[in-house]
Amino acid sequence: MLLKLTIALLCAAVVAPVAARADAVPDAATKTITTDYQLFCTATQDPTDANLNSAFAMLSPDFVHVDFKGKQMQRDAYIAQGKQQIKQLHITSCANTINSSTLSDPNTIVIVATGKIAGQIQAPDGNHDLDATTSSQDTWKLVNGTWMQTQSKDVSALVKIDGKVVQDEGN
């Protein structure tokens, strides 16, 4: 369960280059959000305090993570758990795609993104190969001139450890 939550937390947040976007989404917003998403990838591959703090700084004070069952986790709990759990991971690759971005109003962008990470996870019985592909629906709002992520909702997750599926949820 802890592994599933770890992967969902990390992958829901790990998104990088914008592959597709609605024409109505301003270029400046797309650039800013893409840069912010890349910080999460950097933090997963090099989880120094500075990288983790930079990655989590884009989460608004009222940020909420919503899992597959609808359970909500507030910003502070999400960050604390993410920082603790990432210590079990050694991520060697991180590739991400934004499937869609929609400007729902001038101050809100909804992004559906797919992230893929690979590496190893430490367990009591040693290290195990990890391969995870997840997607999330992320809501970004313009807050005092800064784009901040206000919500991340799990859409799908396929997680394999040592080649065996340990989680397969969502669409």
NUDREN-191337 format. One record per atom (N, C-alpha, C): y, z, x; atom name. Coordinates in steps of 0.1 Angstrom, whole numbers, always signed. Last residue first. Example, Ala and Ser with C-alpha at 12.3 -4.5 7.8 and 13.67 -1.06 7.14 Angstrom:
// NUDREN-191337
{yy = -22	zz = +71	xx = +128	site = N} .
{yy = -11	zz = +71	xx = +137	site = CA} .
{yy = +0	zz = +79	xx = +129	site = C} .
{yy = -57	zz = +78	xx = +132	site = N} .
{yy = -45	zz = +78	xx = +123	site = CA} .
{yy = -33	zz = +78	xx = +132	site = C} .
END
This chain:
// NUDREN-191337
{yy = +44	zz = -158	xx = -83	site = N} .
{yy = +42	zz = -172	xx = -87	site = CA} .
{yy = +34	zz = -180	xx = -77	site = C} .
{yy = +27	zz = -127	xx = -75	site = N} .
{yy = +38	zz = -136	xx = -79	site = CA} .
{yy = +34	zz = -150	xx = -83	site = C} .
{yy = +6	zz = -120	xx = -47	site = N} .
{yy = +13	zz = -117	xx = -59	site = CA} .
{yy = +23	zz = -127	xx = -62	site = C} .
{yy = -16	zz = -110	xx = -26	site = N} .
{yy = -13	zz = -123	xx = -32	site = CA} .
{yy = -8	zz = -120	xx = -46	site = C} .
{yy = -27	zz = -93	xx = +2	site = N} .
{yy = -18	zz = -93	xx = -9	site = CA} .
{yy = -15	zz = -107	xx = -13	site = C} .
{yy = -46	zz = -98	xx = +20	site = N} .
{yy = -45	zz = -84	xx = +16	site = CA} .
{yy = -35	zz = -83	xx = +4	site = C} .
{yy = -68	zz = -123	xx = +32	site = N} .
{yy = -57	zz = -120	xx = +22	site = CA} .
{yy = -58	zz = -105	xx = +18	site = C} .
{yy = -75	zz = -125	xx = +66	site = N} .
{yy = -80	zz = -121	xx = +53	site = CA} .
{yy = -68	zz = -117	xx = +44	site = C} .
{yy = -65	zz = -129	xx = +92	site = N} .
{yy = -69	zz = -141	xx = +84	site = CA} .
{yy = -74	zz = -137	xx = +70	site = C} .
{yy = -55	zz = -104	xx = +100	site = N} .
{yy = -67	zz = -110	xx = +106	site = CA} .
{yy = -73	zz = -121	xx = +98	site = C} .
{yy = -40	zz = -104	xx = +69	site = N} .
{yy = -42	zz = -96	xx = +81	site = CA} .
{yy = -55	zz = -100	xx = +87	site = C} .
{yy = -16	zz = -120	xx = +49	site = N} .
{yy = -30	zz = -120	xx = +55	site = CA} .
{yy = -29	zz = -111	xx = +68	site = C} .
{yy = +1	zz = -123	xx = +19	site = N} .
{yy = +0	zz = -116	xx = +32	site = CA} .
{yy = -15	zz = -116	xx = +37	site = C} .
{yy = +22	zz = -137	xx = -1	site = N} .
{yy = +9	zz = -140	xx = +4	site = CA} .
{yy = +8	zz = -134	xx = +18	site = C} .
{yy = +43	zz = -132	xx = -28	site = N} .
{yy = +39	zz = -127	xx = -15	site = CA} .
{yy = +25	zz = -131	xx = -13	site = C} .
{yy = +73	zz = -138	xx = -49	site = N} .
{yy = +58	zz = -140	xx = -45	site = CA} .
{yy = +56	zz = -135	xx = -31	site = C} .
{yy = +96	zz = -124	xx = -56	site = N} .
{yy = +91	zz = -135	xx = -65	site = CA} .
{yy = +76	zz = -138	xx = -62	site = C} .
{yy = +116	zz = -95	xx = -56	site = N} .
{yy = +104	zz = -101	xx = -52	site = CA} .
{yy = +99	zz = -112	xx = -62	site = C} .
{yy = +150	zz = -95	xx = -54	site = N} .
{yy = +139	zz = -94	xx = -63	site = CA} .
{yy = +127	zz = -102	xx = -58	site = C} .
{yy = +178	zz = -79	xx = -43	site = N} .
{yy = +167	zz = -88	xx = -38	site = CA} .
{yy = +155	zz = -85	xx = -47	site = C} .
{yy = +213	zz = -76	xx = -47	site = N} .
{yy = +200	zz = -74	xx = -52	site = CA} .
{yy = +190	zz = -84	xx = -45	site = C} .
{yy = +236	zz = -79	xx = -32	site = N} .
{yy = +236	zz = -68	xx = -42	site = CA} .
{yy = +222	zz = -66	xx = -47	site = C} .
{yy = +249	zz = -88	xx = -2	site = N} .
{yy = +237	zz = -89	xx = -10	site = CA} .
{yy = +237	zz = -77	xx = -19	site = C} .
{yy = +283	zz = -100	xx = +1	site = N} .
{yy = +273	zz = -90	xx = +3	site = CA} .
{yy = +261	zz = -92	xx = -7	site = C} .
{yy = +310	zz = -116	xx = +15	site = N} .
{yy = +298	zz = -118	xx = +7	site = CA} .
{yy = +288	zz = -107	xx = +11	site = C} .
{yy = +343	zz = -103	xx = +12	site = N} .
{yy = +330	zz = -104	xx = +20	site = CA} .
{yy = +318	zz = -106	xx = +11	site = C} .
{yy = +364	zz = -98	xx = -4	site = N} .
{yy = +365	zz = -109	xx = +5	site = CA} .
{yy = +353	zz = -111	xx = +14	site = C} .
{yy = +355	zz = -76	xx = -20	site = N} .
{yy = +367	zz = -75	xx = -12	site = CA} .
{yy = +368	zz = -86	xx = -1	site = C} .
{yy = +326	zz = -93	xx = -24	site = N} .
{yy = +332	zz = -79	xx = -25	site = CA} .
{yy = +343	zz = -78	xx = -15	site = C} .
{yy = +308	zz = -116	xx = -39	site = N} .
{yy = +320	zz = -115	xx = -31	site = CA} .
{yy = +327	zz = -102	xx = -34	site = C} .
{yy = +273	zz = -112	xx = -39	site = N} .
{yy = +286	zz = -111	xx = -46	site = CA} .
{yy = +297	zz = -110	xx = -36	site = C} .
{yy = +240	zz = -125	xx = -43	site = N} .
{yy = +251	zz = -122	xx = -34	site = CA} .
{yy = +264	zz = -122	xx = -42	site = C} .
{yy = +207	zz = -120	xx = -50	site = N} .
{yy = +220	zz = -121	xx = -56	site = CA} .
{yy = +230	zz = -116	xx = -46	site = C} .
{yy = +176	zz = -136	xx = -45	site = N} .
{yy = +187	zz = -127	xx = -39	site = CA} .
{yy = +200	zz = -130	xx = -46	site = C} .
{yy = +143	zz = -137	xx = -49	site = N} .
{yy = +156	zz = -142	xx = -56	site = CA} .
{yy = +166	zz = -132	xx = -52	site = C} .
{yy = +118	zz = -146	xx = -25	site = N} .
{yy = +126	zz = -136	xx = -33	site = CA} .
{yy = +138	zz = -144	xx = -39	site = C} .
{yy = +86	zz = -150	xx = -11	site = N} .
{yy = +98	zz = -156	xx = -16	site = CA} .
{yy = +105	zz = -145	xx = -25	site = C} .
{yy = +66	zz = -150	xx = +19	site = N} .
{yy = +71	zz = -144	xx = +7	site = CA} .
{yy = +83	zz = -152	xx = +1	site = C} .
{yy = +39	zz = -149	xx = +39	site = N} .
{yy = +48	zz = -158	xx = +33	site = CA} .
{yy = +53	zz = -152	xx = +20	site = C} .
{yy = +25	zz = -136	xx = +69	site = N} .
{yy = +31	zz = -134	xx = +56	site = CA} .
{yy = +41	zz = -145	xx = +52	site = C} .
{yy = +2	zz = -125	xx = +91	site = N} .
{yy = +8	zz = -137	xx = +86	site = CA} .
{yy = +13	zz = -135	xx = +72	site = C} .
{yy = -10	zz = -107	xx = +118	site = N} .
{yy = -3	zz = -106	xx = +105	site = CA} .
{yy = +4	zz = -120	xx = +103	site = C} .
{yy = -36	zz = -92	xx = +136	site = N} .
{yy = -28	zz = -103	xx = +134	site = CA} .
{yy = -22	zz = -103	xx = +119	site = C} .
{yy = -35	zz = -58	xx = +147	site = N} .
{yy = -41	zz = -68	xx = +138	site = CA} .
{yy = -31	zz = -80	xx = +136	site = C} .
{yy = -43	zz = -31	xx = +169	site = N} .
{yy = -34	zz = -42	xx = +164	site = CA} .
{yy = -41	zz = -52	xx = +157	site = C} .
{yy = -60	zz = -1	xx = +159	site = N} .
{yy = -55	zz = -11	xx = +168	site = CA} .
{yy = -46	zz = -21	xx = +162	site = C} .
{yy = -66	zz = +18	xx = +139	site = N} .
{yy = -77	zz = +12	xx = +147	site = CA} .
{yy = -73	zz = +1	xx = +156	site = C} .
{yy = -41	zz = +24	xx = +129	site = N} .
{yy = -48	zz = +34	xx = +136	site = CA} .
{yy = -60	zz = +29	xx = +144	site = C} .
{yy = -21	zz = -5	xx = +136	site = N} .
{yy = -28	zz = +4	xx = +127	site = CA} .
{yy = -36	zz = +14	xx = +135	site = C} .
{yy = +6	zz = -28	xx = +139	site = N} .
{yy = -2	zz = -17	xx = +145	site = CA} .
{yy = -8	zz = -8	xx = +134	site = C} .
{yy = +5	zz = -63	xx = +135	site = N} .
{yy = +8	zz = -50	xx = +129	site = CA} .
{yy = +0	zz = -39	xx = +136	site = C} .
{yy = +20	zz = -92	xx = +148	site = N} .
{yy = +10	zz = -82	xx = +148	site = CA} .
{yy = +15	zz = -70	xx = +141	site = C} .
{yy = +29	zz = -123	xx = +134	site = N} .
{yy = +29	zz = -114	xx = +146	site = CA} .
{yy = +17	zz = -105	xx = +145	site = C} .
{yy = +51	zz = -141	xx = +113	site = N} .
{yy = +38	zz = -139	xx = +119	site = CA} .
{yy = +40	zz = -130	xx = +131	site = C} .
{yy = +67	zz = -150	xx = +82	site = N} .
{yy = +67	zz = -143	xx = +95	site = CA} .
{yy = +52	zz = -142	xx = +100	site = C} .
{yy = +87	zz = -168	xx = +61	site = N} .
{yy = +74	zz = -168	xx = +67	site = CA} .
{yy = +75	zz = -160	xx = +81	site = C} .
{yy = +103	zz = -170	xx = +30	site = N} .
{yy = +103	zz = -166	xx = +44	site = CA} .
{yy = +89	zz = -165	xx = +49	site = C} .
{yy = +123	zz = -186	xx = +7	site = N} .
{yy = +110	zz = -184	xx = +11	site = CA} .
{yy = +110	zz = -181	xx = +26	site = C} .
{yy = +147	zz = -179	xx = -20	site = N} .
{yy = +143	zz = -182	xx = -6	site = CA} .
{yy = +129	zz = -179	xx = -3	site = C} .
{yy = +172	zz = -185	xx = -41	site = N} .
{yy = +158	zz = -183	xx = -41	site = CA} .
{yy = +153	zz = -188	xx = -27	site = C} .
{yy = +203	zz = -169	xx = -48	site = N} .
{yy = +195	zz = -177	xx = -39	site = CA} .
{yy = +180	zz = -174	xx = -41	site = C} .
{yy = +233	zz = -169	xx = -65	site = N} .
{yy = +219	zz = -165	xx = -66	site = CA} .
{yy = +210	zz = -175	xx = -58	site = C} .
{yy = +265	zz = -157	xx = -61	site = N} .
{yy = +256	zz = -168	xx = -57	site = CA} .
{yy = +241	zz = -162	xx = -58	site = C} .
{yy = +296	zz = -150	xx = -74	site = N} .
{yy = +282	zz = -146	xx = -74	site = CA} .
{yy = +274	zz = -158	xx = -71	site = C} .
{yy = +323	zz = -156	xx = -79	site = N} .
{yy = +320	zz = -145	xx = -70	site = CA} .
{yy = +305	zz = -141	xx = -69	site = C} .
{yy = +324	zz = -177	xx = -98	site = N} .
{yy = +330	zz = -179	xx = -85	site = CA} .
{yy = +327	zz = -168	xx = -74	site = C} .
{yy = +289	zz = -177	xx = -109	site = N} .
{yy = +304	zz = -176	xx = -112	site = CA} .
{yy = +311	zz = -176	xx = -98	site = C} .
{yy = +267	zz = -188	xx = -98	site = N} .
{yy = +266	zz = -184	xx = -112	site = CA} .
{yy = +280	zz = -181	xx = -118	site = C} .
{yy = +257	zz = -211	xx = -78	site = N} .
{yy = +269	zz = -204	xx = -80	site = CA} .
{yy = +270	zz = -200	xx = -95	site = C} .
{yy = +226	zz = -211	xx = -63	site = N} .
{yy = +234	zz = -214	xx = -75	site = CA} .
{yy = +246	zz = -205	xx = -76	site = C} .
{yy = +202	zz = -226	xx = -43	site = N} .
{yy = +213	zz = -216	xx = -44	site = CA} .
{yy = +222	zz = -221	xx = -55	site = C} .
{yy = +168	zz = -228	xx = -33	site = N} .
{yy = +179	zz = -232	xx = -42	site = CA} .
{yy = +190	zz = -221	xx = -40	site = C} .
{yy = +153	zz = -223	xx = -10	site = N} .
{yy = +148	zz = -233	xx = -19	site = CA} .
{yy = +159	zz = -238	xx = -29	site = C} .
{yy = +158	zz = -218	xx = +23	site = N} .
{yy = +164	zz = -215	xx = +10	site = CA} .
{yy = +160	zz = -226	xx = +1	site = C} .
{yy = +134	zz = -207	xx = +45	site = N} .
{yy = +139	zz = -218	xx = +38	site = CA} .
{yy = +146	zz = -213	xx = +26	site = C} .
{yy = +123	zz = -196	xx = +78	site = N} .
{yy = +128	zz = -194	xx = +64	site = CA} .
{yy = +134	zz = -206	xx = +59	site = C} .
{yy = +103	zz = -180	xx = +102	site = N} .
{yy = +109	zz = -192	xx = +97	site = CA} .
{yy = +112	zz = -191	xx = +82	site = C} .
{yy = +95	zz = -163	xx = +130	site = N} .
{yy = +102	zz = -161	xx = +117	site = CA} .
{yy = +108	zz = -174	xx = +113	site = C} .
{yy = +72	zz = -148	xx = +152	site = N} .
{yy = +78	zz = -160	xx = +147	site = CA} .
{yy = +84	zz = -156	xx = +133	site = C} .
{yy = +65	zz = -122	xx = +160	site = N} .
{yy = +67	zz = -132	xx = +170	site = CA} .
{yy = +73	zz = -145	xx = +165	site = C} .
{yy = +68	zz = -89	xx = +154	site = N} .
{yy = +70	zz = -102	xx = +148	site = CA} .
{yy = +73	zz = -112	xx = +159	site = C} .
{yy = +52	zz = -62	xx = +152	site = N} .
{yy = +56	zz = -70	xx = +164	site = CA} .
{yy = +57	zz = -85	xx = +159	site = C} .
{yy = +54	zz = -31	xx = +134	site = N} .
{yy = +53	zz = -46	xx = +135	site = CA} .
{yy = +58	zz = -51	xx = +148	site = C} .
{yy = +60	zz = -5	xx = +131	site = N} .
{yy = +46	zz = -9	xx = +131	site = CA} .
{yy = +44	zz = -24	xx = +134	site = C} .
{yy = +87	zz = -4	xx = +128	site = N} .
{yy = +82	zz = +1	xx = +141	site = CA} .
{yy = +67	zz = -3	xx = +142	site = C} .
{yy = +93	zz = -10	xx = +102	site = N} .
{yy = +93	zz = -21	xx = +112	site = CA} .
{yy = +88	zz = -17	xx = +126	site = C} .
{yy = +93	zz = +14	xx = +89	site = N} .
{yy = +81	zz = +6	xx = +89	site = CA} .
{yy = +81	zz = -5	xx = +99	site = C} .
{yy = +118	zz = +25	xx = +94	site = N} .
{yy = +106	zz = +32	xx = +98	site = CA} .
{yy = +94	zz = +23	xx = +99	site = C} .
{yy = +135	zz = +5	xx = +83	site = N} .
{yy = +136	zz = +9	xx = +97	site = CA} .
{yy = +124	zz = +16	xx = +102	site = C} .
{yy = +126	zz = +6	xx = +56	site = N} .
{yy = +125	zz = -6	xx = +64	site = CA} .
{yy = +126	zz = -3	xx = +79	site = C} .
{yy = +133	zz = +32	xx = +48	site = N} .
{yy = +119	zz = +28	xx = +48	site = CA} .
{yy = +117	zz = +15	xx = +57	site = C} .
{yy = +161	zz = +30	xx = +50	site = N} .
{yy = +153	zz = +41	xx = +58	site = CA} .
{yy = +139	zz = +36	xx = +59	site = C} .
{yy = +167	zz = +9	xx = +33	site = N} .
{yy = +170	zz = +8	xx = +47	site = CA} .
{yy = +162	zz = +18	xx = +55	site = C} .
{yy = +158	zz = +19	xx = +8	site = N} .
{yy = +153	zz = +6	xx = +13	site = CA} .
{yy = +156	zz = +5	xx = +28	site = C} .
{yy = +174	zz = +42	xx = +5	site = N} .
{yy = +159	zz = +43	xx = +6	site = CA} .
{yy = +153	zz = +31	xx = +12	site = C} .
{yy = +199	zz = +30	xx = +4	site = N} .
{yy = +196	zz = +39	xx = +14	site = CA} .
{yy = +181	zz = +41	xx = +16	site = C} .
{yy = +197	zz = +11	xx = -20	site = N} .
{yy = +200	zz = +7	xx = -6	site = CA} .
{yy = +195	zz = +17	xx = +5	site = C} .
{yy = +169	zz = +19	xx = -42	site = N} .
{yy = +183	zz = +18	xx = -38	site = CA} .
{yy = +185	zz = +15	xx = -23	site = C} .
{yy = +144	zz = +1	xx = -58	site = N} .
{yy = +147	zz = +10	xx = -47	site = CA} .
{yy = +161	zz = +8	xx = -43	site = C} .
{yy = +126	zz = -2	xx = -89	site = N} .
{yy = +138	zz = -4	xx = -81	site = CA} .
{yy = +139	zz = +6	xx = -69	site = C} .
{yy = +99	zz = -20	xx = -102	site = N} .
{yy = +104	zz = -8	xx = -96	site = CA} .
{yy = +115	zz = -10	xx = -87	site = C} .
{yy = +88	zz = -43	xx = -111	site = N} .
{yy = +101	zz = -40	xx = -116	site = CA} .
{yy = +106	zz = -26	xx = -111	site = C} .
{yy = +66	zz = -51	xx = -98	site = N} .
{yy = +63	zz = -44	xx = -110	site = CA} .
{yy = +76	zz = -39	xx = -116	site = C} .
{yy = +76	zz = -64	xx = -75	site = N} .
{yy = +68	zz = -72	xx = -85	site = CA} .
{yy = +67	zz = -64	xx = -98	site = C} .
{yy = +108	zz = -47	xx = -69	site = N} .
{yy = +95	zz = -52	xx = -65	site = CA} .
{yy = +88	zz = -59	xx = -77	site = C} .
{yy = +141	zz = -50	xx = -60	site = N} .
{yy = +132	zz = -49	xx = -72	site = CA} .
{yy = +118	zz = -55	xx = -68	site = C} .
{yy = +166	zz = -32	xx = -44	site = N} .
{yy = +155	zz = -41	xx = -42	site = CA} .
{yy = +146	zz = -39	xx = -54	site = C} .
{yy = +201	zz = -31	xx = -47	site = N} .
{yy = +189	zz = -27	xx = -53	site = CA} .
{yy = +178	zz = -37	xx = -49	site = C} .
{yy = +234	zz = -20	xx = -36	site = N} .
{yy = +222	zz = -29	xx = -34	site = CA} .
{yy = +210	zz = -23	xx = -40	site = C} .
{yy = +258	zz = -8	xx = -36	site = N} .
{yy = +250	zz = -7	xx = -48	site = CA} .
{yy = +238	zz = -16	xx = -47	site = C} .
{yy = +269	zz = -15	xx = -11	site = N} .
{yy = +266	zz = -1	xx = -13	site = CA} .
{yy = +257	zz = +1	xx = -26	site = C} .
{yy = +252	zz = -45	xx = +0	site = N} .
{yy = +263	zz = -38	xx = -7	site = CA} .
{yy = +259	zz = -23	xx = -9	site = C} .
{yy = +241	zz = -55	xx = +31	site = N} .
{yy = +237	zz = -50	xx = +18	site = CA} .
{yy = +249	zz = -42	xx = +12	site = C} .
{yy = +249	zz = -61	xx = +57	site = N} .
{yy = +252	zz = -71	xx = +46	site = CA} .
{yy = +249	zz = -66	xx = +32	site = C} .
{yy = +238	zz = -42	xx = +73	site = N} .
{yy = +252	zz = -41	xx = +70	site = CA} .
{yy = +257	zz = -50	xx = +59	site = C} .
{yy = +213	zz = -48	xx = +81	site = N} .
{yy = +214	zz = -40	xx = +69	site = CA} .
{yy = +229	zz = -39	xx = +64	site = C} .
{yy = +218	zz = -62	xx = +105	site = N} .
{yy = +211	zz = -68	xx = +94	site = CA} .
{yy = +214	zz = -61	xx = +81	site = C} .
{yy = +231	zz = -43	xx = +120	site = N} .
{yy = +238	zz = -55	xx = +117	site = CA} .
{yy = +232	zz = -62	xx = +105	site = C} .
{yy = +210	zz = -24	xx = +123	site = N} .
{yy = +223	zz = -20	xx = +116	site = CA} .
{yy = +231	zz = -32	xx = +112	site = C} .
{yy = +191	zz = -39	xx = +137	site = N} .
{yy = +188	zz = -34	xx = +124	site = CA} .
{yy = +201	zz = -31	xx = +116	site = C} .
{yy = +206	zz = -44	xx = +161	site = N} .
{yy = +202	zz = -55	xx = +153	site = CA} .
{yy = +198	zz = -51	xx = +139	site = C} .
{yy = +209	zz = -17	xx = +170	site = N} .
{yy = +221	zz = -25	xx = +168	site = CA} .
{yy = +217	zz = -37	xx = +159	site = C} .
{yy = +183	zz = -8	xx = +173	site = N} .
{yy = +191	zz = -1	xx = +163	site = CA} .
{yy = +203	zz = -10	xx = +160	site = C} .
{yy = +160	zz = -36	xx = +175	site = N} .
{yy = +169	zz = -26	xx = +181	site = CA} .
{yy = +177	zz = -20	xx = +170	site = C} .
{yy = +138	zz = -55	xx = +169	site = N} .
{yy = +143	zz = -44	xx = +161	site = CA} .
{yy = +150	zz = -32	xx = +168	site = C} .
{yy = +135	zz = -85	xx = +171	site = N} .
{yy = +140	zz = -76	xx = +181	site = CA} .
{yy = +146	zz = -64	xx = +174	site = C} .
{yy = +125	zz = -96	xx = +148	site = N} .
{yy = +119	zz = -100	xx = +161	site = CA} .
{yy = +123	zz = -91	xx = +172	site = C} .
{yy = +140	zz = -85	xx = +128	site = N} .
{yy = +125	zz = -84	xx = +127	site = CA} .
{yy = +119	zz = -87	xx = +140	site = C} .
{yy = +166	zz = -92	xx = +136	site = N} .
{yy = +162	zz = -78	xx = +135	site = CA} .
{yy = +147	zz = -76	xx = +134	site = C} .
{yy = +165	zz = -120	xx = +132	site = N} .
{yy = +167	zz = -114	xx = +146	site = CA} .
{yy = +163	zz = -100	xx = +146	site = C} .
{yy = +163	zz = -121	xx = +104	site = N} .
{yy = +152	zz = -126	xx = +113	site = CA} .
{yy = +153	zz = -121	xx = +127	site = C} .
{yy = +187	zz = -109	xx = +97	site = N} .
{yy = +174	zz = -102	xx = +93	site = CA} .
{yy = +163	zz = -108	xx = +102	site = C} .
{yy = +205	zz = -127	xx = +106	site = N} .
{yy = +205	zz = -114	xx = +112	site = CA} .
{yy = +192	zz = -107	xx = +109	site = C} .
{yy = +202	zz = -148	xx = +89	site = N} .
{yy = +196	zz = -150	xx = +103	site = CA} .
{yy = +196	zz = -136	xx = +110	site = C} .
{yy = +217	zz = -140	xx = +67	site = N} .
{yy = +202	zz = -140	xx = +66	site = CA} .
{yy = +196	zz = -141	xx = +80	site = C} .
{yy = +243	zz = -143	xx = +78	site = N} .
{yy = +238	zz = -130	xx = +74	site = CA} .
{yy = +222	zz = -130	xx = +74	site = C} .
{yy = +243	zz = -171	xx = +80	site = N} .
{yy = +244	zz = -163	xx = +92	site = CA} .
{yy = +239	zz = -149	xx = +90	site = C} .
{yy = +242	zz = -177	xx = +53	site = N} .
{yy = +231	zz = -182	xx = +62	site = CA} .
{yy = +231	zz = -174	xx = +75	site = C} .
{yy = +266	zz = -166	xx = +44	site = N} .
{yy = +253	zz = -161	xx = +39	site = CA} .
{yy = +241	zz = -165	xx = +48	site = C} .
{yy = +284	zz = -183	xx = +57	site = N} .
{yy = +284	zz = -168	xx = +59	site = CA} .
{yy = +271	zz = -162	xx = +55	site = C} .
{yy = +278	zz = -208	xx = +47	site = N} .
{yy = +277	zz = -206	xx = +62	site = CA} .
{yy = +276	zz = -190	xx = +64	site = C} .
{yy = +282	zz = -205	xx = +20	site = N} .
{yy = +269	zz = -209	xx = +25	site = CA} .
{yy = +267	zz = -205	xx = +40	site = C} .
{yy = +309	zz = -200	xx = +20	site = N} .
{yy = +300	zz = -190	xx = +15	site = CA} .
{yy = +286	zz = -193	xx = +20	site = C} .
{yy = +319	zz = -225	xx = +30	site = N} .
{yy = +322	zz = -213	xx = +37	site = CA} .
{yy = +312	zz = -201	xx = +33	site = C} .
{yy = +310	zz = -243	xx = +10	site = N} .
{yy = +305	zz = -244	xx = +23	site = CA} .
{yy = +307	zz = -231	xx = +31	site = C} .
{yy = +304	zz = -230	xx = -23	site = N} .
{yy = +313	zz = -234	xx = -13	site = CA} .
{yy = +307	zz = -233	xx = +1	site = C} .
{yy = +283	zz = -245	xx = -46	site = N} .
{yy = +284	zz = -234	xx = -37	site = CA} .
{yy = +293	zz = -238	xx = -25	site = C} .
{yy = +280	zz = -269	xx = -59	site = N} .
{yy = +291	zz = -261	xx = -63	site = CA} .
{yy = +293	zz = -249	xx = -54	site = C} .
{yy = +257	zz = -282	xx = -50	site = N} .
{yy = +270	zz = -287	xx = -45	site = CA} .
{yy = +282	zz = -277	xx = -48	site = C} .
{yy = +232	zz = -259	xx = -42	site = N} .
{yy = +239	zz = -266	xx = -52	site = CA} .
{yy = +253	zz = -270	xx = -46	site = C} .
{yy = +211	zz = -265	xx = -14	site = N} .
{yy = +220	zz = -257	xx = -21	site = CA} .
{yy = +227	zz = -265	xx = -31	site = C} .
{yy = +186	zz = -262	xx = +11	site = N} .
{yy = +191	zz = -269	xx = -1	site = CA} .
{yy = +200	zz = -260	xx = -8	site = C} .
{yy = +183	zz = -248	xx = +34	site = N} .
{yy = +177	zz = -261	xx = +33	site = CA} .
{yy = +183	zz = -269	xx = +22	site = C} .
{yy = +198	zz = -226	xx = +54	site = N} .
{yy = +199	zz = -231	xx = +41	site = CA} .
{yy = +194	zz = -245	xx = +41	site = C} .
{yy = +180	zz = -204	xx = +76	site = N} .
{yy = +187	zz = -216	xx = +73	site = CA} .
{yy = +187	zz = -221	xx = +59	site = C} .
{yy = +167	zz = -174	xx = +65	site = N} .
{yy = +176	zz = -180	xx = +74	site = CA} .
{yy = +182	zz = -193	xx = +70	site = C} .
{yy = +155	zz = -142	xx = +56	site = N} .
{yy = +158	zz = -156	xx = +52	site = CA} .
{yy = +168	zz = -162	xx = +61	site = C} .
{yy = +142	zz = -113	xx = +48	site = N} .
{yy = +142	zz = -122	xx = +60	site = CA} .
{yy = +144	zz = -136	xx = +55	site = C} .
{yy = +139	zz = -97	xx = +26	site = N} .
{yy = +152	zz = -97	xx = +33	site = CA} .
{yy = +153	zz = -108	xx = +44	site = C} .
{yy = +113	zz = -101	xx = +20	site = N} .
{yy = +123	zz = -103	xx = +9	site = CA} .
{yy = +137	zz = -104	xx = +16	site = C} .
{yy = +101	zz = -93	xx = +43	site = N} .
{yy = +101	zz = -107	xx = +40	site = CA} .
{yy = +111	zz = -110	xx = +29	site = C} .
{yy = +104	zz = -65	xx = +43	site = N} .
{yy = +109	zz = -73	xx = +54	site = CA} .
{yy = +111	zz = -87	xx = +50	site = C} .
{yy = +93	zz = -57	xx = +18	site = N} .
{yy = +107	zz = -53	xx = +22	site = CA} .
{yy = +112	zz = -62	xx = +33	site = C} .
{yy = +67	zz = -68	xx = +20	site = N} .
{yy = +76	zz = -72	xx = +9	site = CA} .
{yy = +90	zz = -69	xx = +13	site = C} .
{yy = +57	zz = -54	xx = +42	site = N} .
{yy = +58	zz = -68	xx = +43	site = CA} .
{yy = +68	zz = -73	xx = +32	site = C} .
{yy = +59	zz = -27	xx = +33	site = N} .
{yy = +65	zz = -31	xx = +45	site = CA} .
{yy = +68	zz = -46	xx = +45	site = C} .
{yy = +42	zz = -29	xx = +10	site = N} .
{yy = +56	zz = -26	xx = +8	site = CA} .
{yy = +64	zz = -30	xx = +21	site = C} .
{yy = +18	zz = -34	xx = +23	site = N} .
{yy = +23	zz = -43	xx = +13	site = CA} .
{yy = +38	zz = -41	xx = +11	site = C} .
{yy = +15	zz = -11	xx = +39	site = N} .
{yy = +16	zz = -24	xx = +45	site = CA} .
{yy = +22	zz = -34	xx = +35	site = C} .
{yy = +12	zz = +8	xx = +19	site = N} .
{yy = +24	zz = +9	xx = +28	site = CA} .
{yy = +26	zz = -4	xx = +35	site = C} .
{yy = -12	zz = +0	xx = +8	site = N} .
{yy = +0	zz = +0	xx = +0	site = CA} .
{yy = +12	zz = +0	xx = +9	site = C} .
END
